[in-house]
Amino acid sequence: MPQIQLPRGSLFYEEKGKGPPLLLLPGLARNLRHWYGLDALLAQHFRVITLDFLGTGLSKGKGATSVPELAEEAFSLLQSLHIKKIHLLGLSLGGMVALCLSAHYPHMVESQFILNSSIGGLGQRRLEPDAWVAMLKSAVWKKQWLDKILPVSVGSRVSTARRQDIQREWKELERQVGALSSWVIFRHFYAATQFQASKEMQTLSIPSHILYGTEDRFVSPKNSLQLGQLLPNSRIIAIDGGGHELPVEDPQELANIVIQSMK
């Protein structure tokens, strides 16, 4: 298994494809198997790198409690792979990590794709009320957490049959790698709630592509609109009918957007 050793544990990662390096950064409680084929589609054009943050998936160790800590995990991986230039794609919490990386290492990041993410300090509500209710229910009924989270994670364009398929697939992933520790989820959730906009972000010159689902019931789409206003060289892309889990809903659509944007 490809992995690197870090002070807080061992970080598992995978690589596929050839071309410009592209790092995919997963969302809260997700691992590198949750890209639903997006990584394989992008690997036809890029050297795609995926990872499990410490404490998630096949990575072992203590989960981070801040977004900068998560960013350092990703940076350490890039250093170990001798990558000097990188494109980033991050979903939700992963989008925060991408923003942190680009702010701290602007000479290294060539472009970034931020999906359904948010940062504090912009005056917007971070999580929608439905998301808070779903998370509380999943904390109480841990064995049925997917039943509580899934309804607020995908948009109306996802059929009932496809929702059932996603639920089965998520449960199979959990069976393969083991259930994620509630403590790690709490640590990462805390990291996300503490992440704030910084002066460095407001001076970034790299291309920033801000994507959001118009029916995201987890993170308010207003966060993406404000983020687009904050970043100087950005464009905002609305995915009509899309929910929070854009890679799950239509990986081909998302891959096409990334490929066309990088030409």
C-alpha positions in Angstrom: 0.0 0.0 0.0 1.4 3.4 -0.9 1.7 5.5 2.2 3.9 8.1 3.8 4.8 8.4 7.5 3.9 11.6 9.3 4.3 12.7 12.9 0.7 11.9 13.7 0.4 8.7 11.7 0.6 7.0 8.3 -1.1 8.6 5.3 -2.5 6.4 2.5 -2.7 7.6 -1.0 -3.2 6.5 -4.6 -2.0 7.7 -8.0 -3.3 7.0 -11.5 -2.9 8.5 -15.0 -0.3 10.7 -16.6 -0.2 14.5 -17.2 -0.3 17.6 -15.0 -0.6 16.6 -11.3 -4.1 17.0 -9.9 -4.8 16.4 -6.2 -8.3 15.5 -5.1 -9.2 16.5 -1.5 -12.2 14.7 0.0 -15.0 16.1 2.1 -15.9 15.5 5.8 -16.1 11.7 6.7 -15.0 10.8 3.1 -12.1 8.9 1.8 -10.4 8.4 -1.6 -13.1 5.8 -2.6 -15.9 8.3 -2.5 -15.0 10.0 -5.8 -17.3 7.5 -7.7 -15.2 7.3 -10.8 -14.3 11.0 -11.1 -10.7 10.1 -10.3 -10.6 7.5 -13.2 -12.2 10.0 -15.6 -9.7 12.7 -14.8 -6.8 10.2 -14.9 -7.3 10.1 -18.7 -5.9 13.6 -18.8 -4.0 14.2 -15.5 -1.8 12.5 -13.0 -4.5 12.2 -10.3 -3.5 11.9 -6.7 -6.1 10.9 -4.0 -5.6 10.6 -0.3 -7.1 9.5 3.0 -6.6 12.2 5.6 -5.1 10.8 8.8 -7.8 8.8 10.8 -9.9 8.2 7.7 -10.1 5.4 5.2 -6.9 3.3 5.2 -4.8 6.1 6.9 -3.9 5.5 10.5 -3.3 8.2 13.1 -4.8 11.1 15.0 -7.3 13.2 13.0 -6.5 16.9 12.6 -8.4 19.6 14.4 -7.7 22.5 12.0 -7.8 23.0 8.3 -4.1 24.1 8.3 -3.2 20.7 9.8 -5.1 19.0 7.0 -3.3 21.2 4.5 0.0 20.2 5.9 -0.9 16.5 5.5 -1.5 17.1 1.8 1.6 19.3 1.4 3.8 16.6 3.0 2.4 14.1 0.5 3.2 16.4 -2.4 6.7 16.9 -1.1 7.3 13.2 -0.7 6.2 12.8 -4.4 8.5 15.6 -5.4 5.7 17.6 -7.0 6.5 21.3 -7.4 3.4 22.4 -9.3 -0.2 21.1 -8.6 -3.8 21.6 -9.5 -6.3 21.2 -6.7 -9.9 20.0 -6.5 -11.6 19.9 -3.1 -15.1 19.1 -2.0 -16.6 20.9 1.0 -14.0 20.4 3.8 -11.6 19.5 1.0 -12.3 22.8 -0.6 -11.2 24.5 2.6 -8.0 22.5 2.5 -7.4 23.6 -1.1 -7.9 27.2 -0.2 -5.5 26.9 2.7 -2.8 25.2 0.5 -3.1 27.9 -2.2 -2.9 30.7 0.4 0.2 29.2 2.1 1.9 27.9 -1.1 0.7 30.2 -4.0 3.9 29.5 -5.9 3.0 25.8 -6.0 -0.7 25.8 -6.9 -1.6 26.4 -10.6 -5.4 26.3 -10.3 -8.1 25.2 -7.9 -11.6 23.8 -8.1 -13.6 24.5 -5.0 -16.9 22.5 -4.7 -19.7 23.4 -2.3 -17.4 24.8 0.3 -17.4 27.7 2.8 -15.2 29.8 5.0 -16.0 31.9 8.0 -15.8 35.6 8.2 -18.0 36.3 5.2 -21.3 36.8 7.1 -23.0 33.7 5.6 -24.5 30.7 7.4 -22.1 27.8 7.0 -24.5 24.9 7.3 -28.2 24.7 6.4 -30.7 23.8 9.1 -31.4 20.5 7.4 -27.8 19.6 7.7 -27.7 20.3 11.5 -30.8 18.2 12.0 -29.3 15.3 9.9 -26.0 15.4 11.7 -27.7 15.3 15.1 -29.9 12.4 14.1 -26.8 10.5 12.7 -25.0 11.1 16.0 -27.9 9.6 17.9 -28.6 6.7 15.5 -25.1 5.9 14.5 -26.0 2.6 12.7 -28.5 4.5 10.5 -26.3 7.6 9.9 -26.4 7.1 6.1 -30.2 7.2 6.2 -30.1 10.6 7.9 -27.3 12.2 5.9 -28.1 11.1 2.3 -31.4 13.0 1.9 -29.6 16.3 2.4 -26.5 15.3 0.4 -27.9 14.9 -3.1 -30.1 17.1 -5.4 -33.5 16.4 -7.0 -31.8 15.3 -10.2 -30.8 12.1 -8.5 -33.6 9.5 -8.8 -35.0 7.4 -6.0 -33.4 4.3 -7.5 -30.0 6.0 -7.8 -30.3 7.2 -4.1 -30.8 3.6 -3.0 -27.7 2.6 -5.1 -25.6 5.3 -3.5 -26.7 4.2 0.0 -25.7 0.6 -0.8 -22.4 1.7 -2.2 -21.6 3.8 0.8 -22.4 1.0 3.2 -20.2 -1.3 1.2 -17.3 1.2 1.4 -17.8 1.4 5.1 -17.7 -2.4 5.3 -14.5 -2.5 3.3 -12.5 0.1 5.3 -14.4 0.1 8.6 -16.6 2.7 10.1 -15.1 6.1 10.6 -14.5 7.1 14.2 -17.1 9.5 15.6 -14.1 11.2 17.3 -12.4 11.9 13.9 -15.6 13.2 12.4 -15.9 15.6 15.4 -12.3 16.7 15.0 -12.7 17.4 11.3 -16.1 19.1 11.8 -14.5 21.3 14.4 -11.7 22.1 11.9 -14.3 23.2 9.3 -16.2 25.4 11.7 -13.1 27.3 12.7 -11.8 28.0 9.2 -11.8 31.7 8.3 -11.1 33.8 5.3 -7.6 35.3 5.2 -5.8 38.2 3.6 -3.7 35.8 1.6 -6.8 34.4 -0.1 -7.8 37.9 -1.2 -4.5 38.4 -3.1 -4.4 35.0 -4.9 -3.8 35.3 -8.6 -4.3 31.7 -9.5 -7.4 30.6 -11.4 -10.1 29.6 -9.0 -13.2 27.8 -10.2 -16.0 27.9 -7.7 -18.7 25.2 -8.3 -21.9 24.7 -6.3 -25.1 22.8 -6.6 -28.1 25.0 -6.7 -30.0 22.5 -4.4 -27.2 22.0 -1.9 -29.1 21.5 1.4 -25.9 20.9 3.4 -23.8 24.1 2.8 -25.7 27.2 1.6 -24.9 28.0 -2.0 -24.5 31.7 -0.9 -21.1 30.7 0.5 -19.9 29.8 -2.9 -21.2 33.1 -4.3 -19.4 35.1 -1.6 -16.2 33.0 -2.1 -16.3 33.9 -5.8 -16.4 37.6 -4.8 -13.5 37.2 -2.4 -11.1 35.5 -4.8 -9.7 37.9 -7.4 -9.2 35.5 -10.3 -12.3 33.4 -10.0 -15.3 32.2 -11.9 -18.5 30.7 -10.4 -20.2 27.7 -12.0 -23.7 26.7 -10.9 -24.7 23.1 -11.3 -28.5 23.2 -11.8 -30.3 20.7 -9.6 -27.1 19.6 -8.0 -26.8 18.8 -4.3 -23.8 18.7 -2.0 -22.2 15.4 -3.3 -21.5 16.6 -6.9 -19.0 13.9 -7.7 -21.5 11.2 -6.7 -24.4 12.7 -8.7 -22.6 13.1 -12.1 -18.9 12.4 -12.2 -18.8 12.8 -16.0 -20.3 16.3 -15.9 -17.8 17.3 -13.3 -14.8 15.8 -15.1 -15.9 17.6 -18.3 -15.9 21.0 -16.5 -12.4 20.4 -15.1 -11.0 19.2 -18.4 -12.5 22.1 -20.4 -11.3 24.6 -17.7 -7.7 23.4 -17.9 -7.4 23.7 -21.7 
